[in-house]
Amino acid sequence: MIKSIKTISLLILLPVLLVFVSLIIGSSQNIGMGELFHHITLELGMSKDEAALQGSLHTILWQVRLPRIVLTFLVGASLASAGGVLQAVFRNPIVDPFTLGISSGSAFGAALAMLFPVMAVNISAFVFGVVAVVITYLVSYAGAKTSIVSMVLAGMIVSGVFTAFLTVLQYLSDPYKLQAIVQWTMGNLHTASWQKVYTAVFPILIGLTVIVILRWKLNLLALGDHEAMAVGVNPTVLKLILMAVATMITASSVAAVGVISLFGLIVPHISRMIFGPNNSITVWANISIGGAFLLLIDDFSRTVMPFEIPIGVFTMIIGAPIFIYLMRRNAINWNS
């Protein structure tokens, strides 16, 4: 009981602490906690200060930093949760949300919308991310069933094809659009806004809710299909639901901020190292640690230098050494 209370407290306090840290630091201006709480009371209508309300700092806090913080946490939580779900479904520790070709499909969709503005960039990225997963499933489907190995291989092929299409679009684009495409494929949060939050929040929250509800059944999938059927669970239907949900929240995240590499691979391993293999706990840990960890990385990306470095670059630089360390320490069975 005491251990569970400590776990819940840690998972709640860590994101809350980082939210406050993210609000008070920035490339434009750092503020103290007292000044932050003063602006919070102003926003809630608990005090009055017309000069502060009309000031630039108030606008920076609530129209620039806060939407970025909310979007960053949502994306981090969704990518980490999707990674944890897919690793449980595939029973493979090296699977991540982009294994099924979601990132390359979404990147191609975004680039296509930038060159030919028939639809919004985020909608096009979402649509092509889903299309990539559907193609992956159809390619791997044979003999009235699909195997885990064939789906992973099909995802690699589909990802390569969409990456090739993206390269063609980059070759055909003018220098200005090429720069926008390249920045988007590296992941960026500097264009975060409340509009992007409103676009991404509903599919992400719906997906995370489904994962939380089904978190107990993830442990059954980890045991194997026969064990799951023995207790009355249809593993095929459950896997399809979880894969669809993981696709939805990943595509929504990629559509909102671009491609963030390795994040969905690393965070589930960190959660398991801290809280163990029980998915009923690591599902909550992935949401908390995923959102908090991406917030921490974003704070570095926007404050460590005078100019902002794309967050996808930081996740790759930080994620690769962490993954190598985890691989060496836990002796991951690559053939599992």
C-alpha positions in Angstrom: 0.0 0.0 0.0 2.8 2.5 1.0 4.7 1.5 -2.2 1.7 2.2 -4.4 1.1 5.6 -2.8 4.7 6.5 -3.4 4.4 5.4 -7.0 1.3 7.4 -7.6 2.8 10.4 -5.9 6.0 10.2 -8.1 4.0 9.8 -11.3 1.9 12.9 -10.4 4.5 15.2 -8.9 7.1 14.7 -11.6 5.1 16.2 -14.5 3.6 18.9 -12.3 7.1 20.0 -11.2 8.4 20.1 -14.8 5.4 22.1 -16.0 6.2 24.8 -13.5 9.9 24.7 -14.5 9.0 24.9 -18.2 6.8 27.9 -17.5 9.5 29.9 -15.7 12.4 29.3 -18.2 12.6 30.3 -21.8 14.9 31.8 -24.4 13.1 35.2 -24.2 12.8 35.7 -20.4 13.2 33.7 -17.2 10.9 34.6 -14.3 10.7 33.7 -10.6 8.1 31.4 -9.0 6.6 34.4 -7.2 6.0 36.2 -10.4 4.6 33.1 -12.0 2.1 32.6 -9.2 1.1 36.3 -9.5 0.3 35.7 -13.2 -1.6 32.5 -12.4 -3.8 34.4 -10.0 -4.4 37.1 -12.6 -5.4 34.5 -15.2 -7.8 32.9 -12.7 -9.3 36.2 -11.8 -8.2 36.0 -8.2 -6.3 39.4 -8.3 -6.2 42.4 -10.5 -3.2 44.1 -12.2 -4.2 45.6 -15.6 -0.6 46.5 -16.4 0.6 42.9 -16.0 -2.4 41.6 -17.9 -1.6 43.8 -20.9 2.1 43.0 -20.6 4.1 40.9 -23.0 5.1 38.4 -20.2 1.5 37.5 -19.6 1.1 36.8 -23.4 4.3 34.8 -23.5 3.2 32.6 -20.5 -0.3 31.8 -21.6 -0.2 32.0 -25.4 3.3 30.8 -26.2 4.8 28.7 -23.4 1.6 27.0 -22.0 0.3 25.6 -25.3 3.8 24.4 -26.1 4.0 22.6 -22.7 0.6 21.0 -23.0 1.3 19.8 -26.6 4.7 18.5 -25.6 3.3 16.6 -22.7 0.5 15.1 -24.8 2.9 14.1 -27.6 5.5 12.6 -25.1 2.8 10.6 -23.3 1.2 9.3 -26.5 4.5 8.2 -28.1 5.7 6.5 -24.9 2.3 4.8 -24.4 2.1 3.7 -28.1 5.6 2.3 -27.7 4.7 0.3 -24.6 1.6 -1.0 -26.2 3.3 -2.2 -29.4 6.1 -3.8 -27.4 3.5 -5.8 -25.4 1.5 -6.7 -28.5 4.5 -7.8 -30.6 6.3 -9.2 -27.5 9.4 -7.6 -28.8 11.4 -5.0 -26.9 12.8 -3.2 -30.0 9.4 -2.3 -31.5 8.4 1.3 -31.4 5.5 3.4 -32.8 7.3 3.9 -36.1 7.9 0.2 -36.8 4.7 0.0 -38.8 5.7 2.9 -41.1 3.7 5.6 -39.3 6.5 8.2 -39.2 7.5 7.8 -42.8 3.8 7.8 -44.0 3.0 10.9 -41.9 6.2 12.7 -43.1 5.3 12.0 -46.7 1.8 13.3 -46.1 3.0 16.5 -44.5 5.5 17.1 -47.3 2.8 16.5 -49.9 0.5 19.1 -48.2 3.3 21.6 -48.1 4.0 21.3 -51.8 0.3 20.9 -52.9 -1.9 22.6 -50.3 -5.0 20.6 -51.0 -5.5 19.8 -47.3 -4.0 21.0 -44.0 -0.5 19.6 -43.1 -1.6 17.9 -39.9 -4.6 16.3 -41.6 -2.6 15.0 -44.5 0.1 13.7 -42.1 -2.5 11.9 -40.1 -4.2 10.4 -43.1 -1.0 9.0 -44.7 0.2 7.7 -41.3 -3.0 5.6 -41.1 -2.6 4.6 -44.8 0.9 3.4 -44.1 -0.3 1.1 -41.3 -3.2 -0.2 -43.4 -0.8 -1.1 -46.2 1.6 -2.7 -43.7 -1.2 -4.9 -42.4 -2.4 -5.8 -45.9 1.1 -6.7 -47.0 1.7 -8.9 -44.0 -1.8 -10.6 -44.2 -1.6 -14.0 -45.7 -3.4 -17.3 -45.1 -6.2 -15.6 -43.1 -3.7 -14.4 -40.5 -0.7 -12.2 -40.1 2.4 -13.0 -38.0 4.4 -10.6 -35.9 7.6 -11.1 -37.9 5.9 -10.5 -41.2 4.2 -7.4 -40.0 7.5 -5.9 -38.7 9.2 -6.7 -42.0 6.3 -5.3 -43.9 6.5 -2.1 -41.8 10.2 -1.7 -42.7 9.4 -2.1 -46.4 6.5 0.3 -46.3 8.6 2.8 -44.3 11.3 2.6 -46.9 8.9 3.2 -49.8 7.4 6.3 -48.1 10.8 7.6 -47.3 11.7 7.2 -51.0 8.6 9.1 -51.9 9.5 11.8 -49.4 13.0 12.1 -51.0 11.3 12.6 -54.4 9.2 15.4 -53.0 12.2 17.1 -51.4 14.0 16.9 -54.7 11.1 18.6 -56.5 10.5 21.3 -53.9 11.8 24.8 -54.0 14.4 25.9 -51.4 11.9 27.5 -49.1 9.5 24.6 -49.0 12.4 22.2 -48.7 13.6 23.9 -45.6 10.1 23.6 -44.1 9.9 19.9 -45.0 13.3 19.2 -43.5 12.5 21.0 -40.2 9.2 19.1 -39.9 10.9 15.7 -40.4 13.3 16.6 -37.6 10.4 17.3 -35.2 9.7 20.8 -34.0 7.6 22.4 -31.3 8.3 26.1 -31.9 5.1 26.3 -33.9 3.0 25.0 -31.0 -0.3 26.8 -30.5 -3.6 26.3 -28.9 -5.0 25.4 -32.3 -2.6 22.5 -32.6 -3.5 21.5 -29.0 -7.2 21.4 -29.8 -6.5 19.4 -33.0 -4.4 16.7 -31.2 -5.9 16.5 -27.7 -9.1 14.6 -28.5 -7.7 11.6 -30.5 -4.8 11.4 -28.0 -6.9 11.5 -24.9 -9.4 8.9 -26.4 -6.5 6.6 -27.3 -4.8 7.0 -23.9 -8.2 6.3 -22.2 -8.6 3.0 -24.2 -5.0 2.0 -23.3 -5.6 2.7 -19.6 -8.9 0.7 -19.7 -7.2 -2.3 -21.4 -3.9 -2.1 -19.4 -4.7 -5.3 -17.4 -5.1 -7.3 -20.6 -1.6 -6.3 -21.9 -0.1 -8.7 -19.3 -2.2 -11.5 -20.9 -0.8 -10.7 -24.3 2.7 -10.8 -22.9 2.1 -14.4 -21.8 1.1 -15.5 -25.3 -2.0 -16.1 -27.3 -2.9 -19.5 -25.8 -2.7 -18.2 -22.3 -4.9 -15.2 -23.2 -7.5 -17.5 -24.9 -7.5 -19.8 -21.8 -8.9 -16.9 -19.7 -11.5 -15.9 -22.3 -9.7 -13.1 -24.1 -9.6 -13.0 -27.9 -6.0 -12.0 -28.6 -6.6 -11.2 -32.3 -9.3 -8.7 -31.6 -7.5 -7.2 -28.7 -4.3 -6.8 -30.7 -6.2 -5.1 -33.5 -7.8 -2.7 -31.1 -4.5 -1.8 -29.4 -2.7 -1.4 -32.7 -5.4 0.9 -34.0 -5.3 3.0 -30.9 -1.5 3.1 -31.0 -1.6 4.2 -34.6 -4.2 6.9 -33.9 -2.3 8.6 -31.1 1.1 8.3 -32.9 -0.3 9.7 -36.1 -1.9 12.5 -34.2 1.3 13.3 -32.5 3.4 13.2 -35.6 0.8 15.3 -37.5 1.1 17.9 -34.7 4.9 18.2 -34.2 6.7 16.1 -36.8 8.9 13.1 -36.4 10.5 12.5 -33.0 12.8 9.6 -33.3 13.5 6.8 -30.7 11.3 8.3 -28.0 8.6 5.6 -28.1 11.4 3.0 -28.0 13.3 4.4 -25.0 10.7 5.5 -22.5 8.9 2.1 -22.1 12.3 0.6 -21.2 12.8 3.3 -18.6 9.4 2.7 -17.2 10.0 -1.1 -16.9 13.4 -0.5 -15.3 11.8 1.7 -12.6 8.4 -0.1 -12.0 8.9 -3.6 -13.4 7.2 -5.4 -16.2 3.6 -5.1 -14.9 1.8 -3.3 -17.7 -1.0 -2.2 -15.3 1.6 0.1 -13.7 3.9 0.9 -16.7 0.9 2.2 -18.7 0.6 5.0 -16.1 4.4 5.3 -16.0 4.6 5.8 -19.7 2.1 8.6 -19.7 3.8 10.4 -16.8 7.5 9.7 -17.7 6.9 10.2 -21.4 5.3 13.6 -21.0 7.8 14.7 -18.4 10.8 13.4 -20.3 9.8 15.2 -23.5 9.2 18.4 -21.5 12.7 18.1 -20.1 14.2 17.6 -23.5 12.2 20.5 -25.0 13.4 22.8 -22.2 17.0 22.0 -23.2 16.3 22.4 -26.9 14.9 25.9 -26.4 17.2 27.3 -23.7 20.7 25.7 -24.2 21.5 27.9 -27.2 20.5 31.3 -28.5 18.7 29.5 -31.4 16.3 26.6 -31.1 17.4 23.1 -32.0 14.7 20.8 -33.3 13.6 18.4 -30.6 13.9 15.4 -32.8 17.7 16.0 -32.9 17.8 16.0 -29.1 15.8 12.8 -28.8 18.2 11.1 -31.2 21.3 12.4 -29.4 20.0 11.6 -25.9 18.0 8.5 -26.9 20.7 6.5 -28.7 23.2 6.4 -25.7 20.3 5.6 -23.3 19.1 2.7 -25.5 22.7 1.3 -25.8 23.1 1.5 -22.1 19.7 -0.2 -21.5 20.6 -2.9 -24.1 23.9 -3.6 -22.4 22.5 -3.6 -18.9 19.4 -5.7 -19.4 20.8 -8.0 -22.1 17.9 -7.6 -24.4 17.0 -10.8 -26.3 16.9 -9.5 -29.9 15.4 -12.8 -31.0 12.4 -12.7 -28.7 
